[in-house]
Amino acid sequence: MASTTANHEETCTHCGSRLIYLDWEERLDPHQIQKLWRCLECKQEFVTLQASEEESVSSAEIVKPFFPGLLVG
C-alpha cells in the first residue's frame, strides 16, 4: 500500500484514474487525519495524511451536556 503526504487531487496514485473513493478516515492526533482511498480501476489502496486545524474536544466538553444532573458539586 502506498502512502503520501501530498495534497490529494482525487486521482489514484498508481494508475491516475479519477474513479476512487474514500473508504476510511481516522484522526491520528489533533493536527492530522489519515484517509484510506481505493481505486475502482486498478483496485489499489493508498493513504493520504491531511493537516487539520480543528481543535480537539476534551472529554469533559463531551460529557457535560449529557450528564448535568448526575454531577455532584
mmCIF file as Biopython writes it, N, C-alpha, C and O atoms, coordinates in Angstrom:
data_model
#
loop_
_atom_site.group_PDB
_atom_site.id
_atom_site.type_symbol
_atom_site.label_atom_id
_atom_site.label_alt_id
_atom_site.label_comp_id
_atom_site.label_asym_id
_atom_site.label_entity_id
_atom_site.label_seq_id
_atom_site.pdbx_PDB_ins_code
_atom_site.Cartn_x
_atom_site.Cartn_y
_atom_site.Cartn_z
_atom_site.occupancy
_atom_site.B_iso_or_equiv
_atom_site.auth_seq_id
_atom_site.auth_asym_id
_atom_site.pdbx_PDB_model_num
ATOM 1   N N  . MET A ? 1  ? 0.855   -1.173 0.000   1.0 0.0 1  A 1 
ATOM 2   C CA . MET A ? 1  ? 0.000   0.000  0.000   1.0 0.0 1  A 1 
ATOM 3   C C  . MET A ? 1  ? 0.899   1.232  0.000   1.0 0.0 1  A 1 
ATOM 4   O O  . MET A ? 1  ? 1.820   1.336  0.810   1.0 0.0 1  A 1 
ATOM 5   N N  . ALA A ? 2  ? 0.634   2.142  -0.890  1.0 0.0 2  A 1 
ATOM 6   C CA . ALA A ? 2  ? 1.405   3.375  -0.982  1.0 0.0 2  A 1 
ATOM 7   C C  . ALA A ? 2  ? 0.897   4.388  0.033   1.0 0.0 2  A 1 
ATOM 8   O O  . ALA A ? 2  ? -0.264  4.346  0.442   1.0 0.0 2  A 1 
ATOM 9   N N  . SER A ? 3  ? 1.770   5.288  0.429   1.0 0.0 3  A 1 
ATOM 10  C CA . SER A ? 3  ? 1.367   6.348  1.352   1.0 0.0 3  A 1 
ATOM 11  C C  . SER A ? 3  ? 1.926   7.667  0.836   1.0 0.0 3  A 1 
ATOM 12  O O  . SER A ? 3  ? 3.035   7.717  0.303   1.0 0.0 3  A 1 
ATOM 13  N N  . THR A ? 4  ? 1.161   8.719  0.995   1.0 0.0 4  A 1 
ATOM 14  C CA . THR A ? 4  ? 1.620   10.026 0.544   1.0 0.0 4  A 1 
ATOM 15  C C  . THR A ? 4  ? 1.146   11.096 1.509   1.0 0.0 4  A 1 
ATOM 16  O O  . THR A ? 4  ? 0.096   10.952 2.136   1.0 0.0 4  A 1 
ATOM 17  N N  . THR A ? 5  ? 1.918   12.172 1.633   1.0 0.0 5  A 1 
ATOM 18  C CA . THR A ? 5  ? 1.502   13.288 2.469   1.0 0.0 5  A 1 
ATOM 19  C C  . THR A ? 5  ? 1.137   14.501 1.626   1.0 0.0 5  A 1 
ATOM 20  O O  . THR A ? 5  ? 0.768   15.546 2.164   1.0 0.0 5  A 1 
ATOM 21  N N  . ALA A ? 6  ? 1.238   14.368 0.322   1.0 0.0 6  A 1 
ATOM 22  C CA . ALA A ? 6  ? 0.898   15.482 -0.565  1.0 0.0 6  A 1 
ATOM 23  C C  . ALA A ? 6  ? -0.612  15.694 -0.576  1.0 0.0 6  A 1 
ATOM 24  O O  . ALA A ? 6  ? -1.372  14.817 -0.166  1.0 0.0 6  A 1 
ATOM 25  N N  . ASN A ? 7  ? -1.036  16.849 -1.043  1.0 0.0 7  A 1 
ATOM 26  C CA . ASN A ? 7  ? -2.477  17.119 -1.155  1.0 0.0 7  A 1 
ATOM 27  C C  . ASN A ? 7  ? -3.091  16.134 -2.137  1.0 0.0 7  A 1 
ATOM 28  O O  . ASN A ? 7  ? -2.558  15.905 -3.222  1.0 0.0 7  A 1 
ATOM 29  N N  . HIS A ? 8  ? -4.195  15.569 -1.749  1.0 0.0 8  A 1 
ATOM 30  C CA . HIS A ? 8  ? -4.867  14.595 -2.606  1.0 0.0 8  A 1 
ATOM 31  C C  . HIS A ? 8  ? -5.654  15.335 -3.686  1.0 0.0 8  A 1 
ATOM 32  O O  . HIS A ? 8  ? -6.439  16.237 -3.394  1.0 0.0 8  A 1 
ATOM 33  N N  . GLU A ? 9  ? -5.432  14.940 -4.925  1.0 0.0 9  A 1 
ATOM 34  C CA . GLU A ? 9  ? -6.090  15.614 -6.044  1.0 0.0 9  A 1 
ATOM 35  C C  . GLU A ? 9  ? -7.143  14.724 -6.691  1.0 0.0 9  A 1 
ATOM 36  O O  . GLU A ? 9  ? -7.459  14.894 -7.868  1.0 0.0 9  A 1 
ATOM 37  N N  . GLU A ? 10 ? -7.684  13.783 -5.937  1.0 0.0 10 A 1 
ATOM 38  C CA . GLU A ? 10 ? -8.738  12.909 -6.403  1.0 0.0 10 A 1 
ATOM 39  C C  . GLU A ? 10 ? -8.348  12.069 -7.604  1.0 0.0 10 A 1 
ATOM 40  O O  . GLU A ? 10 ? -9.162  11.856 -8.503  1.0 0.0 10 A 1 
ATOM 41  N N  . THR A ? 11 ? -7.111  11.589 -7.629  1.0 0.0 11 A 1 
ATOM 42  C CA . THR A ? 11 ? -6.671  10.635 -8.635  1.0 0.0 11 A 1 
ATOM 43  C C  . THR A ? 11 ? -5.881  9.523  -7.947  1.0 0.0 11 A 1 
ATOM 44  O O  . THR A ? 11 ? -5.251  9.746  -6.913  1.0 0.0 11 A 1 
ATOM 45  N N  . CYS A ? 12 ? -5.920  8.333  -8.527  1.0 0.0 12 A 1 
ATOM 46  C CA . CYS A ? 12 ? -5.191  7.196  -7.988  1.0 0.0 12 A 1 
ATOM 47  C C  . CYS A ? 12 ? -3.689  7.439  -8.118  1.0 0.0 12 A 1 
ATOM 48  O O  . CYS A ? 12 ? -3.217  7.877  -9.167  1.0 0.0 12 A 1 
ATOM 49  N N  . THR A ? 13 ? -2.952  7.158  -7.067  1.0 0.0 13 A 1 
ATOM 50  C CA . THR A ? 13 ? -1.502  7.354  -7.108  1.0 0.0 13 A 1 
ATOM 51  C C  . THR A ? 13 ? -0.815  6.273  -7.924  1.0 0.0 13 A 1 
ATOM 52  O O  . THR A ? 13 ? 0.355   6.421  -8.275  1.0 0.0 13 A 1 
ATOM 53  N N  . HIS A ? 14 ? -1.521  5.183  -8.237  1.0 0.0 14 A 1 
ATOM 54  C CA . HIS A ? 14 ? -0.931  4.081  -9.006  1.0 0.0 14 A 1 
ATOM 55  C C  . HIS A ? 14 ? -1.194  4.206  -10.506 1.0 0.0 14 A 1 
ATOM 56  O O  . HIS A ? 14 ? -0.261  4.142  -11.306 1.0 0.0 14 A 1 
ATOM 57  N N  . CYS A ? 15 ? -2.474  4.386  -10.895 1.0 0.0 15 A 1 
ATOM 58  C CA . CYS A ? 15 ? -2.818  4.401  -12.321 1.0 0.0 15 A 1 
ATOM 59  C C  . CYS A ? 15 ? -3.303  5.753  -12.826 1.0 0.0 15 A 1 
ATOM 60  O O  . CYS A ? 15 ? -3.445  5.946  -14.034 1.0 0.0 15 A 1 
ATOM 61  N N  . GLY A ? 16 ? -3.563  6.704  -11.906 1.0 0.0 16 A 1 
ATOM 62  C CA . GLY A ? 16 ? -4.008  8.027  -12.312 1.0 0.0 16 A 1 
ATOM 63  C C  . GLY A ? 16 ? -5.506  8.152  -12.542 1.0 0.0 16 A 1 
ATOM 64  O O  . GLY A ? 16 ? -5.980  9.221  -12.927 1.0 0.0 16 A 1 
ATOM 65  N N  . SER A ? 17 ? -6.255  7.091  -12.316 1.0 0.0 17 A 1 
ATOM 66  C CA . SER A ? 17 ? -7.702  7.116  -12.532 1.0 0.0 17 A 1 
ATOM 67  C C  . SER A ? 17 ? -8.377  8.080  -11.566 1.0 0.0 17 A 1 
ATOM 68  O O  . SER A ? 17 ? -7.918  8.272  -10.440 1.0 0.0 17 A 1 
ATOM 69  N N  . ARG A ? 18 ? -9.463  8.679  -12.014 1.0 0.0 18 A 1 
ATOM 70  C CA . ARG A ? 18 ? -10.255 9.560  -11.155 1.0 0.0 18 A 1 
ATOM 71  C C  . ARG A ? 18 ? -11.393 8.788  -10.480 1.0 0.0 18 A 1 
ATOM 72  O O  . ARG A ? 18 ? -12.176 9.372  -9.732  1.0 0.0 18 A 1 
ATOM 73  N N  . LEU A ? 19 ? -11.489 7.488  -10.739 1.0 0.0 19 A 1 
ATOM 74  C CA . LEU A ? 19 ? -12.540 6.660  -10.152 1.0 0.0 19 A 1 
ATOM 75  C C  . LEU A ? 19 ? -12.052 6.076  -8.825  1.0 0.0 19 A 1 
ATOM 76  O O  . LEU A ? 19 ? -11.756 4.885  -8.727  1.0 0.0 19 A 1 
ATOM 77  N N  . ILE A ? 20 ? -11.975 6.930  -7.815  1.0 0.0 20 A 1 
ATOM 78  C CA . ILE A ? 20 ? -11.539 6.496  -6.495  1.0 0.0 20 A 1 
ATOM 79  C C  . ILE A ? 20 ? -12.586 6.891  -5.468  1.0 0.0 20 A 1 
ATOM 80  O O  . ILE A ? 20 ? -13.423 7.759  -5.719  1.0 0.0 20 A 1 
ATOM 81  N N  . TYR A ? 21 ? -12.531 6.250  -4.316  1.0 0.0 21 A 1 
ATOM 82  C CA . TYR A ? 21 ? -13.446 6.629  -3.250  1.0 0.0 21 A 1 
ATOM 83  C C  . TYR A ? 21 ? -12.757 6.540  -1.899  1.0 0.0 21 A 1 
ATOM 84  O O  . TYR A ? 21 ? -11.831 5.754  -1.698  1.0 0.0 21 A 1 
ATOM 85  N N  . LEU A ? 22 ? -13.231 7.363  -0.989  1.0 0.0 22 A 1 
ATOM 86  C CA . LEU A ? 22 ? -12.728 7.382  0.380   1.0 0.0 22 A 1 
ATOM 87  C C  . LEU A ? 22 ? -13.359 6.217  1.120   1.0 0.0 22 A 1 
ATOM 88  O O  . LEU A ? 22 ? -14.577 6.168  1.292   1.0 0.0 22 A 1 
ATOM 89  N N  . ASP A ? 23 ? -12.524 5.277  1.560   1.0 0.0 23 A 1 
ATOM 90  C CA . ASP A ? 23 ? -13.012 4.081  2.229   1.0 0.0 23 A 1 
ATOM 91  C C  . ASP A ? 23 ? -13.040 4.237  3.742   1.0 0.0 23 A 1 
ATOM 92  O O  . ASP A ? 23 ? -13.879 3.643  4.419   1.0 0.0 23 A 1 
ATOM 93  N N  . TRP A ? 24 ? -12.115 5.044  4.272   1.0 0.0 24 A 1 
ATOM 94  C CA . TRP A ? 24 ? -11.986 5.126  5.726   1.0 0.0 24 A 1 
ATOM 95  C C  . TRP A ? 24 ? -11.141 6.350  6.072   1.0 0.0 24 A 1 
ATOM 96  O O  . TRP A ? 24 ? -10.257 6.738  5.308   1.0 0.0 24 A 1 
ATOM 97  N N  . GLU A ? 25 ? -11.417 6.952  7.225   1.0 0.0 25 A 1 
ATOM 98  C CA . GLU A ? 25 ? -10.549 8.026  7.709   1.0 0.0 25 A 1 
ATOM 99  C C  . GLU A ? 25 ? -10.465 7.965  9.222   1.0 0.0 25 A 1 
ATOM 100 O O  . GLU A ? 25 ? -11.390 7.513  9.897   1.0 0.0 25 A 1 
ATOM 101 N N  . GLU A ? 26 ? -9.329  8.431  9.745   1.0 0.0 26 A 1 
ATOM 102 C CA . GLU A ? 26 ? -9.079  8.370  11.179  1.0 0.0 26 A 1 
ATOM 103 C C  . GLU A ? 26 ? -8.261  9.583  11.598  1.0 0.0 26 A 1 
ATOM 104 O O  . GLU A ? 26 ? -7.312  9.968  10.916  1.0 0.0 26 A 1 
ATOM 105 N N  . ARG A ? 27 ? -8.633  10.174 12.711  1.0 0.0 27 A 1 
ATOM 106 C CA . ARG A ? 27 ? -7.851  11.280 13.257  1.0 0.0 27 A 1 
ATOM 107 C C  . ARG A ? 27 ? -6.686  10.670 14.036  1.0 0.0 27 A 1 
ATOM 108 O O  . ARG A ? 27 ? -6.894  9.942  15.006  1.0 0.0 27 A 1 
ATOM 109 N N  . LEU A ? 28 ? -5.466  10.970 13.606  1.0 0.0 28 A 1 
ATOM 110 C CA . LEU A ? 28 ? -4.277  10.439 14.268  1.0 0.0 28 A 1 
ATOM 111 C C  . LEU A ? 28 ? -3.933  11.235 15.519  1.0 0.0 28 A 1 
ATOM 112 O O  . LEU A ? 28 ? -3.521  10.676 16.535  1.0 0.0 28 A 1 
ATOM 113 N N  . ASP A ? 29 ? -4.105  12.529 15.429  1.0 0.0 29 A 1 
ATOM 114 C CA . ASP A ? 29 ? -3.864  13.435 16.545  1.0 0.0 29 A 1 
ATOM 115 C C  . ASP A ? 29 ? -4.639  14.711 16.236  1.0 0.0 29 A 1 
ATOM 116 O O  . ASP A ? 29 ? -5.303  14.780 15.201  1.0 0.0 29 A 1 
ATOM 117 N N  . PRO A ? 30 ? -4.577  15.720 17.098  1.0 0.0 30 A 1 
ATOM 118 C CA . PRO A ? 30 ? -5.370  16.928 16.828  1.0 0.0 30 A 1 
ATOM 119 C C  . PRO A ? 30 ? -5.010  17.648 15.528  1.0 0.0 30 A 1 
ATOM 120 O O  . PRO A ? 30 ? -5.750  18.523 15.080  1.0 0.0 30 A 1 
ATOM 121 N N  . HIS A ? 31 ? -3.888  17.288 14.925  1.0 0.0 31 A 1 
ATOM 122 C CA . HIS A ? 31 ? -3.431  18.031 13.741  1.0 0.0 31 A 1 
ATOM 123 C C  . HIS A ? 31 ? -3.353  17.206 12.463  1.0 0.0 31 A 1 
ATOM 124 O O  . HIS A ? 31 ? -2.994  17.746 11.417  1.0 0.0 31 A 1 
ATOM 125 N N  . GLN A ? 32 ? -3.682  15.896 12.513  1.0 0.0 32 A 1 
ATOM 126 C CA . GLN A ? 32 ? -3.568  15.060 11.316  1.0 0.0 32 A 1 
ATOM 127 C C  . GLN A ? 32 ? -4.738  14.101 11.177  1.0 0.0 32 A 1 
ATOM 128 O O  . GLN A ? 32 ? -5.201  13.505 12.150  1.0 0.0 32 A 1 
ATOM 129 N N  . ILE A ? 33 ? -5.206  13.968 9.934   1.0 0.0 33 A 1 
ATOM 130 C CA . ILE A ? 33 ? -6.234  12.986 9.600   1.0 0.0 33 A 1 
ATOM 131 C C  . ILE A ? 33 ? -5.652  12.071 8.532   1.0 0.0 33 A 1 
ATOM 132 O O  . ILE A ? 33 ? -5.124  12.534 7.521   1.0 0.0 33 A 1 
ATOM 133 N N  . GLN A ? 34 ? -5.755  10.772 8.766   1.0 0.0 34 A 1 
ATOM 134 C CA . GLN A ? 34 ? -5.289  9.773  7.805   1.0 0.0 34 A 1 
ATOM 135 C C  . GLN A ? 34 ? -6.493  9.246  7.046   1.0 0.0 34 A 1 
ATOM 136 O O  . GLN A ? 34 ? -7.505  8.900  7.654   1.0 0.0 34 A 1 
ATOM 137 N N  . LYS A ? 35 ? -6.393  9.181  5.709   1.0 0.0 35 A 1 
ATOM 138 C CA . LYS A ? 35 ? -7.501  8.719  4.880   1.0 0.0 35 A 1 
ATOM 139 C C  . LYS A ? 35 ? -7.048  7.556  4.005   1.0 0.0 35 A 1 
ATOM 140 O O  . LYS A ? 35 ? -5.963  7.592  3.423   1.0 0.0 35 A 1 
ATOM 141 N N  . LEU A ? 36 ? -7.893  6.514  3.916   1.0 0.0 36 A 1 
ATOM 142 C CA . LEU A ? 36 ? -7.627  5.372  3.060   1.0 0.0 36 A 1 
ATOM 143 C C  . LEU A ? 36 ? -8.519  5.475  1.832   1.0 0.0 36 A 1 
ATOM 144 O O  . LEU A ? 36 ? -9.743  5.534  1.949   1.0 0.0 36 A 1 
ATOM 145 N N  . TRP A ? 37 ? -7.902  5.498  0.653   1.0 0.0 37 A 1 
ATOM 146 C CA . TRP A ? 37 ? -8.614  5.611  -0.614  1.0 0.0 37 A 1 
ATOM 147 C C  . TRP A ? 37 ? -8.505  4.294  -1.369  1.0 0.0 37 A 1 
ATOM 148 O O  . TRP A ? 37 ? -7.521  3.571  -1.211  1.0 0.0 37 A 1 
ATOM 149 N N  . ARG A ? 38 ? -9.500  3.973  -2.185  1.0 0.0 38 A 1 
ATOM 150 C CA . ARG A ? 38 ? -9.485  2.781  -3.039  1.0 0.0 38 A 1 
ATOM 151 C C  . ARG A ? 38 ? -9.798  3.203  -4.471  1.0 0.0 38 A 1 
ATOM 152 O O  . ARG A ? 38 ? -10.663 4.044  -4.720  1.0 0.0 38 A 1 
ATOM 153 N N  . CYS A ? 39 ? -9.074  2.599  -5.397  1.0 0.0 39 A 1 
ATOM 154 C CA . CYS A ? 39 ? -9.276  2.874  -6.823  1.0 0.0 39 A 1 
ATOM 155 C C  . CYS A ? 39 ? -10.196 1.808  -7.411  1.0 0.0 39 A 1 
ATOM 156 O O  . CYS A ? 39 ? -9.982  0.614  -7.202  1.0 0.0 39 A 1 
ATOM 157 N N  . LEU A ? 40 ? -11.209 2.237  -8.138  1.0 0.0 40 A 1 
ATOM 158 C CA . LEU A ? 40 ? -12.135 1.307  -8.776  1.0 0.0 40 A 1 
ATOM 159 C C  . LEU A ? 40 ? -11.562 0.707  -10.058 1.0 0.0 40 A 1 
ATOM 160 O O  . LEU A ? 40 ? -12.032 -0.336 -10.511 1.0 0.0 40 A 1 
ATOM 161 N N  . GLU A ? 41 ? -10.557 1.349  -10.647 1.0 0.0 41 A 1 
ATOM 162 C CA . GLU A ? 41 ? -9.947  0.860  -11.884 1.0 0.0 41 A 1 
ATOM 163 C C  . GLU A ? 41 ? -8.926  -0.242 -11.618 1.0 0.0 41 A 1 
ATOM 164 O O  . GLU A ? 41 ? -9.064  -1.355 -12.127 1.0 0.0 41 A 1 
ATOM 165 N N  . CYS A ? 42 ? -7.892  0.066  -10.815 1.0 0.0 42 A 1 
ATOM 166 C CA . CYS A ? 42 ? -6.787  -0.889 -10.613 1.0 0.0 42 A 1 
ATOM 167 C C  . CYS A ? 42 ? -6.849  -1.612 -9.274  1.0 0.0 42 A 1 
ATOM 168 O O  . CYS A ? 42 ? -6.010  -2.470 -8.997  1.0 0.0 42 A 1 
ATOM 169 N N  . LYS A ? 43 ? -7.829  -1.280 -8.441  1.0 0.0 43 A 1 
ATOM 170 C CA . LYS A ? 43 ? -8.068  -1.921 -7.142  1.0 0.0 43 A 1 
ATOM 171 C C  . LYS A ? 43 ? -6.972  -1.648 -6.108  1.0 0.0 43 A 1 
ATOM 172 O O  . LYS A ? 43 ? -6.901  -2.335 -5.089  1.0 0.0 43 A 1 
ATOM 173 N N  . GLN A ? 44 ? -6.126  -0.659 -6.360  1.0 0.0 44 A 1 
ATOM 174 C CA . GLN A ? 44 ? -5.077  -0.310 -5.403  1.0 0.0 44 A 1 
ATOM 175 C C  . GLN A ? 44 ? -5.657  0.515  -4.264  1.0 0.0 44 A 1 
ATOM 176 O O  . GLN A ? 44 ? -6.695  1.160  -4.410  1.0 0.0 44 A 1 
ATOM 177 N N  . GLU A ? 45 ? -4.972  0.482  -3.130  1.0 0.0 45 A 1 
ATOM 178 C CA . GLU A ? 45 ? -5.308  1.310  -1.976  1.0 0.0 45 A 1 
ATOM 179 C C  . GLU A ? 45 ? -4.146  2.256  -1.730  1.0 0.0 45 A 1 
ATOM 180 O O  . GLU A ? 45 ? -2.991  1.910  -1.976  1.0 0.0 45 A 1 
ATOM 181 N N  . PHE A ? 46 ? -4.455  3.446  -1.246  1.0 0.0 46 A 1 
ATOM 182 C CA . PHE A ? 46 ? -3.396  4.352  -0.851  1.0 0.0 46 A 1 
ATOM 183 C C  . PHE A ? 46 ? -3.887  5.239  0.274   1.0 0.0 46 A 1 
ATOM 184 O O  . PHE A ? 46 ? -5.084  5.476  0.433   1.0 0.0 46 A 1 
ATOM 185 N N  . VAL A ? 47 ? -2.933  5.721  1.047   1.0 0.0 47 A 1 
ATOM 186 C CA . VAL A ? 47 ? -3.229  6.508  2.244   1.0 0.0 47 A 1 
ATOM 187 C C  . VAL A ? 47 ? -2.720  7.926  2.054   1.0 0.0 47 A 1 
ATOM 188 O O  . VAL A ? 47 ? -1.625  8.135  1.533   1.0 0.0 47 A 1 
ATOM 189 N N  . THR A ? 48 ? -3.514  8.896  2.477   1.0 0.0 48 A 1 
ATOM 190 C CA . THR A ? 48 ? -3.059  10.284 2.493   1.0 0.0 48 A 1 
ATOM 191 C C  . THR A ? 48 ? -3.143  10.804 3.920   1.0 0.0 48 A 1 
ATOM 192 O O  . THR A ? 48 ? -3.977  10.357 4.708   1.0 0.0 48 A 1 
ATOM 193 N N  . LEU A ? 49 ? -2.280  11.743 4.240   1.0 0.0 49 A 1 
ATOM 194 C CA . LEU A ? 49 ? -2.315  12.429 5.521   1.0 0.0 49 A 1 
ATOM 195 C C  . LEU A ? 49 ? -2.727  13.857 5.253   1.0 0.0 49 A 1 
ATOM 196 O O  . LEU A ? 49 ? -2.155  14.525 4.392   1.0 0.0 49 A 1 
ATOM 197 N N  . GLN A ? 50 ? -3.717  14.326 5.986   1.0 0.0 50 A 1 
ATOM 198 C CA . GLN A ? 50 ? -4.243  15.668 5.794   1.0 0.0 50 A 1 
ATOM 199 C C  . GLN A ? 50 ? -4.057  16.460 7.076   1.0 0.0 50 A 1 
ATOM 200 O O  . GLN A ? 50 ? -4.404  15.994 8.161   1.0 0.0 50 A 1 
ATOM 201 N N  . ALA A ? 51 ? -3.516  17.644 6.947   1.0 0.0 51 A 1 
ATOM 202 C CA . ALA A ? 51 ? -3.386  18.526 8.105   1.0 0.0 51 A 1 
ATOM 203 C C  . ALA A ? 51 ? -4.768  19.013 8.507   1.0 0.0 51 A 1 
ATOM 204 O O  . ALA A ? 51 ? -5.610  19.312 7.661   1.0 0.0 51 A 1 
ATOM 205 N N  . SER A ? 52 ? -4.984  19.087 9.810   1.0 0.0 52 A 1 
ATOM 206 C CA . SER A ? 52 ? -6.267  19.543 10.324  1.0 0.0 52 A 1 
ATOM 207 C C  . SER A ? 52 ? -6.018  20.670 11.302  1.0 0.0 52 A 1 
ATOM 208 O O  . SER A ? 52 ? -5.163  20.570 12.183  1.0 0.0 52 A 1 
ATOM 209 N N  . GLU A ? 53 ? -6.764  21.729 11.141  1.0 0.0 53 A 1 
ATOM 210 C CA . GLU A ? 53 ? -6.601  22.861 12.045  1.0 0.0 53 A 1 
ATOM 211 C C  . GLU A ? 53 ? -7.729  22.918 13.064  1.0 0.0 53 A 1 
ATOM 212 O O  . GLU A ? 53 ? -7.837  23.884 13.820  1.0 0.0 53 A 1 
ATOM 213 N N  . GLU A ? 54 ? -8.568  21.888 13.086  1.0 0.0 54 A 1 
ATOM 214 C CA . GLU A ? 54 ? -9.643  21.827 14.069  1.0 0.0 54 A 1 
ATOM 215 C C  . GLU A ? 54 ? -9.058  21.542 15.440  1.0 0.0 54 A 1 
ATOM 216 O O  . GLU A ? 54 ? -8.080  20.806 15.575  1.0 0.0 54 A 1 
ATOM 217 N N  . GLU A ? 55 ? -9.662  22.126 16.437  1.0 0.0 55 A 1 
ATOM 218 C CA . GLU A ? 55 ? -9.226  21.844 17.791  1.0 0.0 55 A 1 
ATOM 219 C C  . GLU A ? 55 ? -9.993  20.634 18.295  1.0 0.0 55 A 1 
ATOM 220 O O  . GLU A ? 55 ? -11.197 20.511 18.069  1.0 0.0 55 A 1 
ATOM 221 N N  . SER A ? 56 ? -9.284  19.737 18.984  1.0 0.0 56 A 1 
ATOM 222 C CA . SER A ? 56 ? -9.956  18.557 19.510  1.0 0.0 56 A 1 
ATOM 223 C C  . SER A ? 56 ? -10.810 18.928 20.715  1.0 0.0 56 A 1 
ATOM 224 O O  . SER A ? 56 ? -10.510 19.881 21.434  1.0 0.0 56 A 1 
ATOM 225 N N  . VAL A ? 57 ? -11.852 18.180 20.920  1.0 0.0 57 A 1 
ATOM 226 C CA . VAL A ? 57 ? -12.784 18.421 22.011  1.0 0.0 57 A 1 
ATOM 227 C C  . VAL A ? 57 ? -12.375 17.556 23.195  1.0 0.0 57 A 1 
ATOM 228 O O  . VAL A ? 57 ? -12.078 16.373 23.028  1.0 0.0 57 A 1 
ATOM 229 N N  . SER A ? 58 ? -12.357 18.132 24.377  1.0 0.0 58 A 1 
ATOM 230 C CA . SER A ? 58 ? -11.988 17.364 25.569  1.0 0.0 58 A 1 
ATOM 231 C C  . SER A ? 58 ? -13.138 16.466 25.987  1.0 0.0 58 A 1 
ATOM 232 O O  . SER A ? 58 ? -14.291 16.728 25.643  1.0 0.0 58 A 1 
ATOM 233 N N  . SER A ? 59 ? -12.833 15.414 26.723  1.0 0.0 59 A 1 
ATOM 234 C CA . SER A ? 59 ? -13.885 14.502 27.179  1.0 0.0 59 A 1 
ATOM 235 C C  . SER A ? 59 ? -14.852 15.215 28.120  1.0 0.0 59 A 1 
ATOM 236 O O  . SER A ? 59 ? -16.035 14.876 28.147  1.0 0.0 59 A 1 
ATOM 237 N N  . ALA A ? 60 ? -14.380 16.191 28.892  1.0 0.0 60 A 1 
ATOM 238 C CA . ALA A ? 60 ? -15.263 16.951 29.792  1.0 0.0 60 A 1 
ATOM 239 C C  . ALA A ? 60 ? -16.303 17.731 28.989  1.0 0.0 60 A 1 
ATOM 240 O O  . ALA A ? 60 ? -17.452 17.850 29.416  1.0 0.0 60 A 1 
ATOM 241 N N  . GLU A ? 61 ? -15.908 18.264 27.825  1.0 0.0 61 A 1 
ATOM 242 C CA . GLU A ? 61 ? -16.852 19.011 26.986  1.0 0.0 61 A 1 
ATOM 243 C C  . GLU A ? 61 ? -17.897 18.089 26.360  1.0 0.0 61 A 1 
ATOM 244 O O  . GLU A ? 61 ? -19.022 18.512 26.096  1.0 0.0 61 A 1 
ATOM 245 N N  . ILE A ? 62 ? -17.529 16.847 26.126  1.0 0.0 62 A 1 
ATOM 246 C CA . ILE A ? 62 ? -18.460 15.883 25.546  1.0 0.0 62 A 1 
ATOM 247 C C  . ILE A ? 62 ? -19.453 15.398 26.600  1.0 0.0 62 A 1 
ATOM 248 O O  . ILE A ? 62 ? -20.648 15.298 26.321  1.0 0.0 62 A 1 
ATOM 249 N N  . VAL A ? 63 ? -18.980 15.100 27.792  1.0 0.0 63 A 1 
ATOM 250 C CA . VAL A ? 63 ? -19.808 14.524 28.851  1.0 0.0 63 A 1 
ATOM 251 C C  . VAL A ? 63 ? -20.755 15.541 29.470  1.0 0.0 63 A 1 
ATOM 252 O O  . VAL A ? 63 ? -21.881 15.191 29.822  1.0 0.0 63 A 1 
ATOM 253 N N  . LYS A ? 64 ? -20.332 16.774 29.609  1.0 0.0 64 A 1 
ATOM 254 C CA . LYS A ? 64 ? -21.111 17.798 30.305  1.0 0.0 64 A 1 
ATOM 255 C C  . LYS A ? 64 ? -22.551 17.931 29.798  1.0 0.0 64 A 1 
ATOM 256 O O  . LYS A ? 64 ? -23.464 17.936 30.624  1.0 0.0 64 A 1 
ATOM 257 N N  . PRO A ? 65 ? -22.807 18.039 28.495  1.0 0.0 65 A 1 
ATOM 258 C CA . PRO A ? 65 ? -24.194 18.215 28.045  1.0 0.0 65 A 1 
ATOM 259 C C  . PRO A ? 65 ? -25.088 16.993 28.308  1.0 0.0 65 A 1 
ATOM 260 O O  . PRO A ? 65 ? -26.306 17.142 28.401  1.0 0.0 65 A 1 
ATOM 261 N N  . PHE A ? 66 ? -24.523 15.815 28.425  1.0 0.0 66 A 1 
ATOM 262 C CA . PHE A ? 66 ? -25.319 14.605 28.582  1.0 0.0 66 A 1 
ATOM 263 C C  . PHE A ? 66 ? -25.630 14.239 30.032  1.0 0.0 66 A 1 
ATOM 264 O O  . PHE A ? 66 ? -26.655 13.615 30.308  1.0 0.0 66 A 1 
ATOM 265 N N  . PHE A ? 67 ? -24.759 14.622 30.951  1.0 0.0 67 A 1 
ATOM 266 C CA . PHE A ? 67 ? -24.923 14.188 32.324  1.0 0.0 67 A 1 
ATOM 267 C C  . PHE A ? 67 ? -24.926 15.328 33.349  1.0 0.0 67 A 1 
ATOM 268 O O  . PHE A ? 67 ? -24.332 15.168 34.415  1.0 0.0 67 A 1 
ATOM 269 N N  . PRO A ? 68 ? -25.565 16.462 33.075  1.0 0.0 68 A 1 
ATOM 270 C CA . PRO A ? 68 ? -25.503 17.566 34.031  1.0 0.0 68 A 1 
ATOM 271 C C  . PRO A ? 68 ? -26.204 17.252 35.369  1.0 0.0 68 A 1 
ATOM 272 O O  . PRO A ? 68 ? -25.763 17.736 36.411  1.0 0.0 68 A 1 
ATOM 273 N N  . GLY A ? 69 ? -27.263 16.471 35.360  1.0 0.0 69 A 1 
ATOM 274 C CA . GLY A ? 69 ? -27.981 16.151 36.583  1.0 0.0 69 A 1 
ATOM 275 C C  . GLY A ? 69 ? -27.280 15.128 37.457  1.0 0.0 69 A 1 
ATOM 276 O O  . GLY A ? 69 ? -27.598 15.003 38.640  1.0 0.0 69 A 1 
ATOM 277 N N  . LEU A ? 70 ? -26.332 14.397 36.892  1.0 0.0 70 A 1 
ATOM 278 C CA . LEU A ? 70 ? -25.639 13.371 37.649  1.0 0.0 70 A 1 
ATOM 279 C C  . LEU A ? 70 ? -24.403 13.884 38.354  1.0 0.0 70 A 1 
ATOM 280 O O  . LEU A ? 70 ? -23.855 13.204 39.222  1.0 0.0 70 A 1 
ATOM 281 N N  . LEU A ? 71 ? -23.962 15.064 37.997  1.0 0.0 71 A 1 
ATOM 282 C CA . LEU A ? 71 ? -22.760 15.628 38.604  1.0 0.0 71 A 1 
ATOM 283 C C  . LEU A ? 71 ? -23.098 16.189 39.971  1.0 0.0 71 A 1 
ATOM 284 O O  . LEU A ? 71 ? -24.048 16.956 40.132  1.0 0.0 71 A 1 
ATOM 285 N N  . VAL A ? 72 ? -22.310 15.796 40.943  1.0 0.0 72 A 1 
ATOM 286 C CA . VAL A ? 72 ? -22.500 16.273 42.306  1.0 0.0 72 A 1 
ATOM 287 C C  . VAL A ? 72 ? -21.438 17.321 42.584  1.0 0.0 72 A 1 
ATOM 288 O O  . VAL A ? 72 ? -20.247 17.053 42.427  1.0 0.0 72 A 1 
ATOM 289 N N  . GLY A ? 73 ? -21.846 18.489 42.987  1.0 0.0 73 A 1 
ATOM 290 C CA . GLY A ? 73 ? -20.890 19.589 43.146  1.0 0.0 73 A 1 
ATOM 291 C C  . GLY A ? 73 ? -20.565 19.945 44.518  1.0 0.0 73 A 1 
ATOM 292 O O  . GLY A ? 73 ? -19.771 20.858 44.748  1.0 0.0 73 A 1 
#
